[in-house]
Amino acid sequence: MIRKKIEQEFDVIDLTGPEGNAFYLLGKVKNYARRLNMNGIDAIDIQNEMMDGDYEHLIEVFDKYFGAFVILER
């Protein structure tokens, strides 16, 4: 039996693996901002806000903008 692939409602990022790397998360900002049609919000501004603190701050800012669409796992 063949069935269509079920679209996930959320993307999942494992912060304990390679995807948890700060550079990976910073790189995903542009993709998610474009994918979610975040009009009026510049991906570079989000990246700059993410880099204004330590790693925990980076995760909090990422979650602030994309938490409704991306699950971050530890």
PyMOL Python script that loads the backbone (N, CA, C, O; Angstrom):
from pymol import cmd

cmd.read_pdbstr("""\
ATOM      1  N   MET A   1       0.842  -1.169   0.000  1.00  0.00           N
ATOM      2  CA  MET A   1       0.000   0.000   0.000  1.00  0.00           C
ATOM      3  C   MET A   1       0.894   1.241   0.000  1.00  0.00           C
ATOM      4  O   MET A   1       1.868   1.315   0.749  1.00  0.00           O
ATOM      5  N   ILE A   2       0.558   2.198  -0.834  1.00  0.00           N
ATOM      6  CA  ILE A   2       1.303   3.447  -0.911  1.00  0.00           C
ATOM      7  C   ILE A   2       0.384   4.566  -0.449  1.00  0.00           C
ATOM      8  O   ILE A   2      -0.777   4.644  -0.850  1.00  0.00           O
ATOM      9  N   ARG A   3       0.915   5.416   0.387  1.00  0.00           N
ATOM     10  CA  ARG A   3       0.132   6.571   0.823  1.00  0.00           C
ATOM     11  C   ARG A   3       0.960   7.826   0.676  1.00  0.00           C
ATOM     12  O   ARG A   3       2.188   7.775   0.606  1.00  0.00           O
ATOM     13  N   LYS A   4       0.283   8.939   0.630  1.00  0.00           N
ATOM     14  CA  LYS A   4       0.980  10.214   0.528  1.00  0.00           C
ATOM     15  C   LYS A   4       1.654  10.536   1.851  1.00  0.00           C
ATOM     16  O   LYS A   4       1.163  10.195   2.927  1.00  0.00           O
ATOM     17  N   LYS A   5       2.774  11.190   1.737  1.00  0.00           N
ATOM     18  CA  LYS A   5       3.503  11.613   2.925  1.00  0.00           C
ATOM     19  C   LYS A   5       2.672  12.637   3.678  1.00  0.00           C
ATOM     20  O   LYS A   5       2.133  13.571   3.084  1.00  0.00           O
ATOM     21  N   ILE A   6       2.572  12.457   4.974  1.00  0.00           N
ATOM     22  CA  ILE A   6       1.819  13.387   5.806  1.00  0.00           C
ATOM     23  C   ILE A   6       2.719  14.546   6.187  1.00  0.00           C
ATOM     24  O   ILE A   6       3.802  14.358   6.741  1.00  0.00           O
ATOM     25  N   GLU A   7       2.254  15.748   5.880  1.00  0.00           N
ATOM     26  CA  GLU A   7       3.029  16.947   6.215  1.00  0.00           C
ATOM     27  C   GLU A   7       3.031  17.153   7.730  1.00  0.00           C
ATOM     28  O   GLU A   7       1.979  17.083   8.365  1.00  0.00           O
ATOM     29  N   GLN A   8       4.186  17.402   8.304  1.00  0.00           N
ATOM     30  CA  GLN A   8       4.274  17.715   9.715  1.00  0.00           C
ATOM     31  C   GLN A   8       3.813  19.141   9.935  1.00  0.00           C
ATOM     32  O   GLN A   8       4.088  20.030   9.130  1.00  0.00           O
ATOM     33  N   GLU A   9       3.110  19.345  11.036  1.00  0.00           N
ATOM     34  CA  GLU A   9       2.676  20.696  11.371  1.00  0.00           C
ATOM     35  C   GLU A   9       3.867  21.536  11.813  1.00  0.00           C
ATOM     36  O   GLU A   9       3.907  22.743  11.575  1.00  0.00           O
ATOM     37  N   PHE A  10       4.824  20.899  12.450  1.00  0.00           N
ATOM     38  CA  PHE A  10       5.972  21.599  13.011  1.00  0.00           C
ATOM     39  C   PHE A  10       7.258  20.989  12.490  1.00  0.00           C
ATOM     40  O   PHE A  10       7.332  19.788  12.226  1.00  0.00           O
ATOM     41  N   ASP A  11       8.257  21.820  12.348  1.00  0.00           N
ATOM     42  CA  ASP A  11       9.610  21.319  12.150  1.00  0.00           C
ATOM     43  C   ASP A  11      10.172  21.066  13.543  1.00  0.00           C
ATOM     44  O   ASP A  11       9.820  21.770  14.489  1.00  0.00           O
ATOM     45  N   VAL A  12      11.028  20.082  13.675  1.00  0.00           N
ATOM     46  CA  VAL A  12      11.647  19.762  14.959  1.00  0.00           C
ATOM     47  C   VAL A  12      13.147  19.923  14.809  1.00  0.00           C
ATOM     48  O   VAL A  12      13.755  19.374  13.890  1.00  0.00           O
ATOM     49  N   ILE A  13      13.738  20.684  15.725  1.00  0.00           N
ATOM     50  CA  ILE A  13      15.188  20.871  15.745  1.00  0.00           C
ATOM     51  C   ILE A  13      15.712  20.331  17.063  1.00  0.00           C
ATOM     52  O   ILE A  13      15.306  20.782  18.133  1.00  0.00           O
ATOM     53  N   ASP A  14      16.617  19.362  16.982  1.00  0.00           N
ATOM     54  CA  ASP A  14      17.243  18.762  18.155  1.00  0.00           C
ATOM     55  C   ASP A  14      18.444  19.610  18.545  1.00  0.00           C
ATOM     56  O   ASP A  14      19.464  19.612  17.855  1.00  0.00           O
ATOM     57  N   LEU A  15      18.320  20.323  19.647  1.00  0.00           N
ATOM     58  CA  LEU A  15      19.395  21.226  20.077  1.00  0.00           C
ATOM     59  C   LEU A  15      20.622  20.474  20.588  1.00  0.00           C
ATOM     60  O   LEU A  15      21.688  21.069  20.744  1.00  0.00           O
ATOM     61  N   THR A  16      20.485  19.168  20.852  1.00  0.00           N
ATOM     62  CA  THR A  16      21.631  18.403  21.339  1.00  0.00           C
ATOM     63  C   THR A  16      22.467  17.832  20.195  1.00  0.00           C
ATOM     64  O   THR A  16      23.550  17.291  20.422  1.00  0.00           O
ATOM     65  N   GLY A  17      21.964  17.953  18.972  1.00  0.00           N
ATOM     66  CA  GLY A  17      22.684  17.442  17.812  1.00  0.00           C
ATOM     67  C   GLY A  17      23.285  18.564  16.997  1.00  0.00           C
ATOM     68  O   GLY A  17      23.345  19.705  17.454  1.00  0.00           O
ATOM     69  N   PRO A  18      23.730  18.252  15.795  1.00  0.00           N
ATOM     70  CA  PRO A  18      24.355  19.247  14.921  1.00  0.00           C
ATOM     71  C   PRO A  18      23.432  20.419  14.589  1.00  0.00           C
ATOM     72  O   PRO A  18      23.903  21.527  14.330  1.00  0.00           O
ATOM     73  N   GLU A  19      22.116  20.176  14.595  1.00  0.00           N
ATOM     74  CA  GLU A  19      21.178  21.256  14.296  1.00  0.00           C
ATOM     75  C   GLU A  19      21.090  22.273  15.435  1.00  0.00           C
ATOM     76  O   GLU A  19      20.559  23.369  15.252  1.00  0.00           O
ATOM     77  N   GLY A  20      21.601  21.916  16.591  1.00  0.00           N
ATOM     78  CA  GLY A  20      21.577  22.824  17.730  1.00  0.00           C
ATOM     79  C   GLY A  20      22.701  23.845  17.707  1.00  0.00           C
ATOM     80  O   GLY A  20      22.783  24.705  18.584  1.00  0.00           O
ATOM     81  N   ASN A  21      23.556  23.753  16.716  1.00  0.00           N
ATOM     82  CA  ASN A  21      24.664  24.682  16.555  1.00  0.00           C
ATOM     83  C   ASN A  21      24.120  26.092  16.303  1.00  0.00           C
ATOM     84  O   ASN A  21      23.176  26.264  15.532  1.00  0.00           O
ATOM     85  N   ALA A  22      24.710  27.091  16.948  1.00  0.00           N
ATOM     86  CA  ALA A  22      24.253  28.477  16.812  1.00  0.00           C
ATOM     87  C   ALA A  22      24.265  28.925  15.349  1.00  0.00           C
ATOM     88  O   ALA A  22      23.353  29.625  14.910  1.00  0.00           O
ATOM     89  N   PHE A  23      25.271  28.533  14.607  1.00  0.00           N
ATOM     90  CA  PHE A  23      25.354  28.942  13.204  1.00  0.00           C
ATOM     91  C   PHE A  23      24.246  28.316  12.370  1.00  0.00           C
ATOM     92  O   PHE A  23      23.725  28.939  11.445  1.00  0.00           O
ATOM     93  N   TYR A  24      23.892  27.083  12.702  1.00  0.00           N
ATOM     94  CA  TYR A  24      22.787  26.423  12.003  1.00  0.00           C
ATOM     95  C   TYR A  24      21.487  27.189  12.247  1.00  0.00           C
ATOM     96  O   TYR A  24      20.739  27.471  11.311  1.00  0.00           O
ATOM     97  N   LEU A  25      21.224  27.525  13.515  1.00  0.00           N
ATOM     98  CA  LEU A  25      19.997  28.252  13.858  1.00  0.00           C
ATOM     99  C   LEU A  25      19.964  29.622  13.202  1.00  0.00           C
ATOM    100  O   LEU A  25      18.920  30.051  12.711  1.00  0.00           O
ATOM    101  N   LEU A  26      21.088  30.305  13.191  1.00  0.00           N
ATOM    102  CA  LEU A  26      21.149  31.612  12.528  1.00  0.00           C
ATOM    103  C   LEU A  26      20.863  31.473  11.035  1.00  0.00           C
ATOM    104  O   LEU A  26      20.213  32.333  10.442  1.00  0.00           O
ATOM    105  N   GLY A  27      21.341  30.406  10.440  1.00  0.00           N
ATOM    106  CA  GLY A  27      21.097  30.173   9.023  1.00  0.00           C
ATOM    107  C   GLY A  27      19.648  29.851   8.717  1.00  0.00           C
ATOM    108  O   GLY A  27      19.157  30.187   7.639  1.00  0.00           O
ATOM    109  N   LYS A  28      18.955  29.209   9.637  1.00  0.00           N
ATOM    110  CA  LYS A  28      17.556  28.849   9.422  1.00  0.00           C
ATOM    111  C   LYS A  28      16.633  30.066   9.474  1.00  0.00           C
ATOM    112  O   LYS A  28      15.524  30.013   8.942  1.00  0.00           O
ATOM    113  N   VAL A  29      17.061  31.150  10.097  1.00  0.00           N
ATOM    114  CA  VAL A  29      16.213  32.347  10.226  1.00  0.00           C
ATOM    115  C   VAL A  29      15.737  32.831   8.861  1.00  0.00           C
ATOM    116  O   VAL A  29      14.548  33.091   8.674  1.00  0.00           O
ATOM    117  N   LYS A  30      16.646  32.952   7.921  1.00  0.00           N
ATOM    118  CA  LYS A  30      16.287  33.456   6.598  1.00  0.00           C
ATOM    119  C   LYS A  30      15.274  32.536   5.922  1.00  0.00           C
ATOM    120  O   LYS A  30      14.306  32.999   5.318  1.00  0.00           O
ATOM    121  N   ASN A  31      15.510  31.223   6.031  1.00  0.00           N
ATOM    122  CA  ASN A  31      14.591  30.256   5.426  1.00  0.00           C
ATOM    123  C   ASN A  31      13.199  30.342   6.039  1.00  0.00           C
ATOM    124  O   ASN A  31      12.201  30.386   5.320  1.00  0.00           O
ATOM    125  N   TYR A  32      13.135  30.365   7.361  1.00  0.00           N
ATOM    126  CA  TYR A  32      11.829  30.407   8.028  1.00  0.00           C
ATOM    127  C   TYR A  32      11.114  31.731   7.783  1.00  0.00           C
ATOM    128  O   TYR A  32       9.902  31.749   7.566  1.00  0.00           O
ATOM    129  N   ALA A  33      11.843  32.826   7.814  1.00  0.00           N
ATOM    130  CA  ALA A  33      11.218  34.133   7.581  1.00  0.00           C
ATOM    131  C   ALA A  33      10.597  34.181   6.186  1.00  0.00           C
ATOM    132  O   ALA A  33       9.494  34.699   6.010  1.00  0.00           O
ATOM    133  N   ARG A  34      11.299  33.647   5.211  1.00  0.00           N
ATOM    134  CA  ARG A  34      10.783  33.613   3.835  1.00  0.00           C
ATOM    135  C   ARG A  34       9.597  32.655   3.735  1.00  0.00           C
ATOM    136  O   ARG A  34       8.568  32.978   3.141  1.00  0.00           O
ATOM    137  N   ARG A  35       9.759  31.491   4.316  1.00  0.00           N
ATOM    138  CA  ARG A  35       8.711  30.470   4.263  1.00  0.00           C
ATOM    139  C   ARG A  35       7.419  30.908   4.950  1.00  0.00           C
ATOM    140  O   ARG A  35       6.324  30.539   4.523  1.00  0.00           O
ATOM    141  N   LEU A  36       7.553  31.693   6.009  1.00  0.00           N
ATOM    142  CA  LEU A  36       6.387  32.132   6.776  1.00  0.00           C
ATOM    143  C   LEU A  36       5.880  33.501   6.335  1.00  0.00           C
ATOM    144  O   LEU A  36       4.968  34.060   6.943  1.00  0.00           O
ATOM    145  N   ASN A  37       6.480  34.035   5.270  1.00  0.00           N
ATOM    146  CA  ASN A  37       6.071  35.356   4.757  1.00  0.00           C
ATOM    147  C   ASN A  37       5.998  36.399   5.863  1.00  0.00           C
ATOM    148  O   ASN A  37       4.981  37.074   6.027  1.00  0.00           O
ATOM    149  N   MET A  38       7.067  36.524   6.610  1.00  0.00           N
ATOM    150  CA  MET A  38       7.107  37.464   7.730  1.00  0.00           C
ATOM    151  C   MET A  38       7.349  38.874   7.205  1.00  0.00           C
ATOM    152  O   MET A  38       8.460  39.399   7.276  1.00  0.00           O
ATOM    153  N   ASN A  39       6.314  39.460   6.690  1.00  0.00           N
ATOM    154  CA  ASN A  39       6.401  40.809   6.130  1.00  0.00           C
ATOM    155  C   ASN A  39       6.709  41.818   7.229  1.00  0.00           C
ATOM    156  O   ASN A  39       6.150  41.749   8.324  1.00  0.00           O
ATOM    157  N   GLY A  40       7.589  42.743   6.931  1.00  0.00           N
ATOM    158  CA  GLY A  40       7.938  43.803   7.874  1.00  0.00           C
ATOM    159  C   GLY A  40       9.006  43.414   8.874  1.00  0.00           C
ATOM    160  O   GLY A  40       9.490  44.261   9.625  1.00  0.00           O
ATOM    161  N   ILE A  41       9.380  42.144   8.894  1.00  0.00           N
ATOM    162  CA  ILE A  41      10.436  41.710   9.809  1.00  0.00           C
ATOM    163  C   ILE A  41      11.611  41.240   8.966  1.00  0.00           C
ATOM    164  O   ILE A  41      11.487  40.316   8.163  1.00  0.00           O
ATOM    165  N   ASP A  42      12.735  41.879   9.157  1.00  0.00           N
ATOM    166  CA  ASP A  42      13.923  41.547   8.386  1.00  0.00           C
ATOM    167  C   ASP A  42      14.690  40.423   9.078  1.00  0.00           C
ATOM    168  O   ASP A  42      14.950  40.495  10.279  1.00  0.00           O
ATOM    169  N   ALA A  43      15.050  39.393   8.327  1.00  0.00           N
ATOM    170  CA  ALA A  43      15.781  38.260   8.873  1.00  0.00           C
ATOM    171  C   ALA A  43      17.099  38.705   9.509  1.00  0.00           C
ATOM    172  O   ALA A  43      17.527  38.137  10.514  1.00  0.00           O
ATOM    173  N   ILE A  44      17.730  39.701   8.936  1.00  0.00           N
ATOM    174  CA  ILE A  44      19.001  40.194   9.487  1.00  0.00           C
ATOM    175  C   ILE A  44      18.778  40.820  10.867  1.00  0.00           C
ATOM    176  O   ILE A  44      19.616  40.673  11.756  1.00  0.00           O
ATOM    177  N   ASP A  45      17.656  41.513  11.045  1.00  0.00           N
ATOM    178  CA  ASP A  45      17.347  42.085  12.360  1.00  0.00           C
ATOM    179  C   ASP A  45      17.147  40.978  13.397  1.00  0.00           C
ATOM    180  O   ASP A  45      17.589  41.107  14.539  1.00  0.00           O
ATOM    181  N   ILE A  46      16.485  39.899  13.001  1.00  0.00           N
ATOM    182  CA  ILE A  46      16.285  38.767  13.910  1.00  0.00           C
ATOM    183  C   ILE A  46      17.630  38.143  14.260  1.00  0.00           C
ATOM    184  O   ILE A  46      17.898  37.845  15.424  1.00  0.00           O
ATOM    185  N   GLN A  47      18.476  37.945  13.251  1.00  0.00           N
ATOM    186  CA  GLN A  47      19.797  37.370  13.499  1.00  0.00           C
ATOM    187  C   GLN A  47      20.614  38.259  14.438  1.00  0.00           C
ATOM    188  O   GLN A  47      21.287  37.757  15.338  1.00  0.00           O
ATOM    189  N   ASN A  48      20.559  39.564  14.234  1.00  0.00           N
ATOM    190  CA  ASN A  48      21.294  40.477  15.110  1.00  0.00           C
ATOM    191  C   ASN A  48      20.773  40.405  16.538  1.00  0.00           C
ATOM    192  O   ASN A  48      21.556  40.424  17.487  1.00  0.00           O
ATOM    193  N   GLU A  49      19.461  40.324  16.695  1.00  0.00           N
ATOM    194  CA  GLU A  49      18.884  40.195  18.028  1.00  0.00           C
ATOM    195  C   GLU A  49      19.318  38.879  18.675  1.00  0.00           C
ATOM    196  O   GLU A  49      19.581  38.832  19.877  1.00  0.00           O
ATOM    197  N   MET A  50      19.393  37.823  17.885  1.00  0.00           N
ATOM    198  CA  MET A  50      19.839  36.528  18.410  1.00  0.00           C
ATOM    199  C   MET A  50      21.280  36.593  18.896  1.00  0.00           C
ATOM    200  O   MET A  50      21.635  35.948  19.883  1.00  0.00           O
ATOM    201  N   MET A  51      22.107  37.368  18.209  1.00  0.00           N
ATOM    202  CA  MET A  51      23.533  37.435  18.548  1.00  0.00           C
ATOM    203  C   MET A  51      23.845  38.440  19.652  1.00  0.00           C
ATOM    204  O   MET A  51      25.010  38.614  20.011  1.00  0.00           O
ATOM    205  N   ASP A  52      22.831  39.102  20.194  1.00  0.00           N
ATOM    206  CA  ASP A  52      23.047  40.095  21.244  1.00  0.00           C
ATOM    207  C   ASP A  52      23.328  39.496  22.615  1.00  0.00           C
ATOM    208  O   ASP A  52      23.514  40.239  23.579  1.00  0.00           O
ATOM    209  N   GLY A  53      23.363  38.191  22.725  1.00  0.00           N
ATOM    210  CA  GLY A  53      23.596  37.570  24.029  1.00  0.00           C
ATOM    211  C   GLY A  53      24.280  36.229  23.874  1.00  0.00           C
ATOM    212  O   GLY A  53      24.945  35.955  22.875  1.00  0.00           O
ATOM    213  N   ASP A  54      24.097  35.398  24.893  1.00  0.00           N
ATOM    214  CA  ASP A  54      24.713  34.067  24.876  1.00  0.00           C
ATOM    215  C   ASP A  54      23.827  33.080  24.117  1.00  0.00           C
ATOM    216  O   ASP A  54      22.838  33.465  23.495  1.00  0.00           O
ATOM    217  N   TYR A  55      24.198  31.807  24.180  1.00  0.00           N
ATOM    218  CA  TYR A  55      23.487  30.772  23.434  1.00  0.00           C
ATOM    219  C   TYR A  55      22.031  30.663  23.879  1.00  0.00           C
ATOM    220  O   TYR A  55      21.141  30.494  23.046  1.00  0.00           O
ATOM    221  N   GLU A  56      21.784  30.758  25.183  1.00  0.00           N
ATOM    222  CA  GLU A  56      20.412  30.684  25.688  1.00  0.00           C
ATOM    223  C   GLU A  56      19.570  31.837  25.143  1.00  0.00           C
ATOM    224  O   GLU A  56      18.405  31.648  24.795  1.00  0.00           O
ATOM    225  N   HIS A  57      20.154  33.015  25.070  1.00  0.00           N
ATOM    226  CA  HIS A  57      19.452  34.165  24.494  1.00  0.00           C
ATOM    227  C   HIS A  57      19.138  33.909  23.017  1.00  0.00           C
ATOM    228  O   HIS A  57      18.043  34.220  22.547  1.00  0.00           O
ATOM    229  N   LEU A  58      20.090  33.347  22.301  1.00  0.00           N
ATOM    230  CA  LEU A  58      19.902  33.032  20.897  1.00  0.00           C
ATOM    231  C   LEU A  58      18.702  32.101  20.711  1.00  0.00           C
ATOM    232  O   LEU A  58      17.885  32.307  19.813  1.00  0.00           O
ATOM    233  N   ILE A  59      18.599  31.081  21.559  1.00  0.00           N
ATOM    234  CA  ILE A  59      17.486  30.136  21.487  1.00  0.00           C
ATOM    235  C   ILE A  59      16.165  30.821  21.827  1.00  0.00           C
ATOM    236  O   ILE A  59      15.154  30.587  21.165  1.00  0.00           O
ATOM    237  N   GLU A  60      16.171  31.664  22.857  1.00  0.00           N
ATOM    238  CA  GLU A  60      14.948  32.369  23.261  1.00  0.00           C
ATOM    239  C   GLU A  60      14.426  33.272  22.146  1.00  0.00           C
ATOM    240  O   GLU A  60      13.220  33.324  21.904  1.00  0.00           O
ATOM    241  N   VAL A  61      15.318  33.976  21.473  1.00  0.00           N
ATOM    242  CA  VAL A  61      14.905  34.861  20.384  1.00  0.00           C
ATOM    243  C   VAL A  61      14.385  34.030  19.211  1.00  0.00           C
ATOM    244  O   VAL A  61      13.363  34.371  18.615  1.00  0.00           O
ATOM    245  N   PHE A  62      15.077  32.951  18.880  1.00  0.00           N
ATOM    246  CA  PHE A  62      14.614  32.065  17.810  1.00  0.00           C
ATOM    247  C   PHE A  62      13.206  31.563  18.123  1.00  0.00           C
ATOM    248  O   PHE A  62      12.330  31.543  17.258  1.00  0.00           O
ATOM    249  N   ASP A  63      13.010  31.162  19.371  1.00  0.00           N
ATOM    250  CA  ASP A  63      11.705  30.644  19.788  1.00  0.00           C
ATOM    251  C   ASP A  63      10.638  31.738  19.769  1.00  0.00           C
ATOM    252  O   ASP A  63       9.477  31.472  19.458  1.00  0.00           O
ATOM    253  N   LYS A  64      11.028  32.955  20.099  1.00  0.00           N
ATOM    254  CA  LYS A  64      10.083  34.074  20.084  1.00  0.00           C
ATOM    255  C   LYS A  64       9.484  34.277  18.694  1.00  0.00           C
ATOM    256  O   LYS A  64       8.283  34.511  18.559  1.00  0.00           O
ATOM    257  N   TYR A  65      10.309  34.188  17.680  1.00  0.00           N
ATOM    258  CA  TYR A  65       9.847  34.439  16.312  1.00  0.00           C
ATOM    259  C   TYR A  65       9.288  33.192  15.624  1.00  0.00           C
ATOM    260  O   TYR A  65       8.368  33.298  14.814  1.00  0.00           O
ATOM    261  N   PHE A  66       9.830  32.021  15.935  1.00  0.00           N
ATOM    262  CA  PHE A  66       9.473  30.822  15.185  1.00  0.00           C
ATOM    263  C   PHE A  66       8.891  29.698  16.037  1.00  0.00           C
ATOM    264  O   PHE A  66       8.627  28.609  15.526  1.00  0.00           O
ATOM    265  N   GLY A  67       8.691  29.947  17.320  1.00  0.00           N
ATOM    266  CA  GLY A  67       8.201  28.920  18.233  1.00  0.00           C
ATOM    267  C   GLY A  67       6.841  28.352  17.886  1.00  0.00           C
ATOM    268  O   GLY A  67       6.530  27.223  18.267  1.00  0.00           O
ATOM    269  N   ALA A  68       6.031  29.105  17.177  1.00  0.00           N
ATOM    270  CA  ALA A  68       4.711  28.611  16.780  1.00  0.00           C
ATOM    271  C   ALA A  68       4.816  27.608  15.626  1.00  0.00           C
ATOM    272  O   ALA A  68       3.840  26.930  15.305  1.00  0.00           O
ATOM    273  N   PHE A  69       5.984  27.513  15.008  1.00  0.00           N
ATOM    274  CA  PHE A  69       6.169  26.668  13.822  1.00  0.00           C
ATOM    275  C   PHE A  69       7.289  25.658  13.970  1.00  0.00           C
ATOM    276  O   PHE A  69       7.367  24.698  13.204  1.00  0.00           O
ATOM    277  N   VAL A  70       8.166  25.868  14.957  1.00  0.00           N
ATOM    278  CA  VAL A  70       9.337  25.011  15.122  1.00  0.00           C
ATOM    279  C   VAL A  70       9.408  24.548  16.572  1.00  0.00           C
ATOM    280  O   VAL A  70       9.283  25.351  17.496  1.00  0.00           O
ATOM    281  N   ILE A  71       9.608  23.252  16.761  1.00  0.00           N
ATOM    282  CA  ILE A  71       9.789  22.703  18.093  1.00  0.00           C
ATOM    283  C   ILE A  71      11.279  22.535  18.327  1.00  0.00           C
ATOM    284  O   ILE A  71      11.966  21.882  17.542  1.00  0.00           O
ATOM    285  N   LEU A  72      11.777  23.121  19.403  1.00  0.00           N
ATOM    286  CA  LEU A  72      13.173  22.965  19.789  1.00  0.00           C
ATOM    287  C   LEU A  72      13.238  21.919  20.894  1.00  0.00           C
ATOM    288  O   LEU A  72      12.612  22.079  21.942  1.00  0.00           O
ATOM    289  N   GLU A  73      13.990  20.853  20.663  1.00  0.00           N
ATOM    290  CA  GLU A  73      14.113  19.776  21.640  1.00  0.00           C
ATOM    291  C   GLU A  73      15.499  19.804  22.274  1.00  0.00           C
ATOM    292  O   GLU A  73      16.500  20.098  21.621  1.00  0.00           O
ATOM    293  N   ARG A  74      15.523  19.492  23.555  1.00  0.00           N
ATOM    294  CA  ARG A  74      16.802  19.363  24.272  1.00  0.00           C
ATOM    295  C   ARG A  74      17.012  17.934  24.684  1.00  0.00           C
ATOM    296  O   ARG A  74      18.028  17.613  25.300  1.00  0.00           O
TER     297      ARG A  74
END
""", "prot")
cmd.dss("prot")
cmd.show_as("cartoon", "prot")
cmd.util.cbc("prot")
cmd.orient("prot")
